[in-house]
């Protein structure tokens, strides 16, 4: 028999399940980032946008594709939402001008 024959009993190895990174729980910092971004949109408090951006960046940096569930959105949507909330909170400083009283 050849050494590379798969039917050779001496080439057998014990079956071992692979180590996986799959986890079923949600990422709480990512959820907090979405919450802060929504809160910025509702309250128009621009100071709440910064923690949302930090949480979204943390979620994007700590993202593992092998840990993600099938069909999960990932961190890109959270990152986009937080930057849009930051932009929406600071855009009135650029577009709205004070009216002159004559």
N, C-alpha and C positions, 0 to 999 in steps of 0.2 A: 504494500500500500504506500502511496505517496504521502509526504509530510504535510501537504496542503489539502488533503482530502477531508471535507467536513464531516464525514461519517466515522472518522477515526476517533475512538473512545479516549485516547490519550490527549486529544486536543480540546476536550470538554472543559468548560469553566462554569463555576457556580453562578446561578441567576441572582443578580442584585438589582434592585430598583434604583433608578437614577436619582441623584439629589436634585430637587427642584427648588425654584424660588417662588413658586406659586403661593400666594396668600389670598385669603378670601375677605379679609377685612379692608375697609376703606382707608384712604389716606386722609387723616384728619387735617393736616396743614393745607392740603389742596382744597378741601371743603371750606376751611376758614377763609382762604383766599377768595373763593367764589362768594362767600357770605359778605366779606368786606367790600368786594366790588359791587354787589347788589345794594349794599347799604349806602355806598357812595352815590349811586344813581338815584336812590330814593331821598336821602337826606341832603345831598349836595355838599357834604362835608369833605373838603379836599384833603384833610389830614388823614382820613381813613383810607385813602387810596394807596398811601405808601406801605402800610402793612400788607395790603392785598397784593401789591407788586412783589414784596419780599416773600410772601408765602407762595406766590406763583413761581417765582424764580427757584425757590427751594424745591418745589414740586417738580419743576423741569429738570433740575440738576440731579435729583435723587430718583429719577424715573428709571425703571428697569423694564425693558420690553418683555423679558421672560416672566416677570411677575404679573404682568397685566392680564386681566381677564379677556376672553375672546369678545371682541366688539367694543371694548372700552375706548373712550375718546382720547385718553392720554393727557399730557400736560399742555399741549399747544392751545387748546380752547381756553383753558384757565389763564394762561399767559396773555393771550389776546384780549380776553375780557378785562383783566386787571389793567393792562395798558390803555385800553379804551376808556375805562373808568377814570384813570388818571388824566387822560387827555380831555375827557368831558368835564372834569372838575376844574381844570385850569384854562380851558378855552374862553370862558367869559372875560378873563383878564386881557385877552388879545382882541376880542371882537367887540365888546361892549365899551363904549366910551362915555365919559361923564358929559352931561349936557351943560352947556354954558348958560348961566343966568345973566340976562342983560338988563 
